[in-house]
Amino acid sequence: MKDAKMFPLMIKSRKAIKAVREQTYSLVCLNDNVHIRNYEQTMEKIKSSFEAILPEKSSFEI
């Protein structure tokens, strides 16, 4: 797939956050790991990026 990208958050968290927020790819795979620097902060930024592009909850989340 040309329109897909896998991001290992341990080394590419900034690029992953940017790709999600800017919707650069149709499919984004985020590979987390317990060794991510600033894990809580990184996860919060990932969550915020998804909330920015998907502000309304799906029927599965309600």
N, C-alpha and C positions, 0 to 999 in steps of 0.2 A: 504494500500500500504506500503510495507516494504521499498521501494526505494524513499520515499517522506518524506519531513520534512517541518514543519511550524515554522517560526522564528518570534516571536514578537520583532521587532527592538528596542522597548523601553528597553528590558532587555537582548537581545541576539544578538546585532548588530555585535559584533566581530565574533561570531560563524557563523552568516549568511554570512558575507563577506568571511570568509574562505571556507564555503561550496560552495558558488558560484564559487570562484576562483579555487578551487580544484575539482570542479564538483563531489562532494561527492554523490549527489543524482540525480536521473533522474528528479524529480520534487521538486522545492523549492517554498514555499509560503512565501512571505515577508509581514508581517503585520506592516504597518507604523502607526504613531500616532503623534499628535502635541506635545506630551510631551517627545519626544525623546531628550535625552541630546545631545548637539552638533548636532542638526538636519542637518544643511547644510553640515557639515563635514562628517557625517554618510552617507548622500545621495550621496555625491561625491565619497566616498569609494565604495558604492554599484555600482554606475555607472561605476567606473573604473574597478571593478571586472568583470562586464558584458562586457565591452569593451575589456578586456584582453582575454576573451574566445570567443567573437563574434566580431572580428575586422572589418568585412565587413558588410555594411548595407544590409538588406533584400530588396527585391523589393518593399515592403510596405513602406519603409522609404525613398526611393529615390524620 
